[in-house]
Amino acid sequence: MTKYSLETKLAAVHAYLQGGDSFKETAHKHSVTSSMLKEWVAKFRKHGEMAFKESYTNHSIEFKMDVLHYINETGVSISEAAAHFNVASPSTVWNWCQLFETQGIEAL
């Protein structure tokens, strides 16, 4: 997976939010996928520029369970939950779901 700079993310998000172009058109102009742009826009709307702050976080079991309960209670997608809780990657939340489903809370 390609890492994108903060400048690239912000430029693409601001272009989408300020322009009249679709996700697909804006993503193409910034050489990113439309799904990636949708994730960035959702995170930006919820958390502003802090959504893109690089950090390694060791999340607590309680936090992970909050995310999983949110998904179950609201029916949001893994990507939407990641954006809502400002988890860096939806794949992290997907891993938590898989671990919890297959091995239980102890695996988290």
SVG drawing of the C-alpha trace seen along z (x, -y; Angstrom):
<svg xmlns="http://www.w3.org/2000/svg" viewBox="-28 -25 33 44">
<polyline fill="none" stroke="black" stroke-width="0.4" points="0.0,0.0 1.4,-3.4 1.9,-5.9 0.6,-9.4 2.1,-12.6 0.0,-14.9 0.1,-17.5 -1.3,-15.0 -4.1,-14.0 -5.1,-17.5 -4.9,-18.7 -7.2,-16.0 -9.6,-16.4 -9.8,-20.2 -10.2,-19.9 -13.1,-17.6 -14.8,-19.6 -14.3,-23.0 -14.9,-21.8 -17.8,-20.5 -16.1,-17.3 -17.2,-13.8 -15.0,-11.6 -13.9,-9.8 -12.9,-12.9 -11.1,-14.4 -9.3,-11.2 -8.2,-10.9 -6.8,-14.4 -4.8,-13.6 -3.7,-10.1 -5.5,-8.3 -8.4,-5.8 -11.9,-7.1 -12.3,-4.7 -9.1,-6.2 -10.4,-9.7 -13.7,-8.8 -11.9,-7.5 -9.8,-10.7 -12.9,-12.9 -14.8,-11.0 -11.9,-11.2 -11.3,-14.9 -15.0,-15.7 -14.9,-14.0 -11.4,-14.9 -10.0,-17.7 -6.3,-17.7 -5.6,-15.6 -7.1,-12.7 -3.8,-12.5 -1.4,-12.8 1.1,-9.9 1.1,-8.0 1.5,-4.4 -1.1,-3.7 -1.5,-0.6 -5.3,-0.6 -6.8,0.7 -9.2,3.7 -11.9,1.3 -11.3,-1.0 -11.3,2.0 -14.6,3.3 -16.1,-0.2 -15.3,-0.2 -16.7,3.3 -19.9,2.5 -20.4,-0.6 -20.2,1.4 -22.7,4.0 -25.1,1.4 -25.2,-1.1 -24.5,1.2 -21.8,-1.1 -19.0,0.3 -15.5,1.1 -14.3,-2.0 -16.9,-4.2 -16.1,-3.0 -12.4,-3.6 -13.1,-7.1 -15.5,-7.7 -12.9,-6.6 -9.9,-8.0 -8.2,-4.6 -5.4,-5.0 -6.5,-2.1 -9.7,-0.2 -7.7,2.9 -6.8,2.5 -10.5,2.6 -11.1,5.5 -8.3,7.4 -10.0,6.7 -13.3,8.0 -11.7,11.2 -9.8,11.8 -12.9,11.3 -15.1,13.5 -12.6,16.4 -10.8,16.2 -12.9,14.1 -12.0,11.1 -8.7,12.6 -7.3,12.3 -7.7,8.5"/>
</svg>
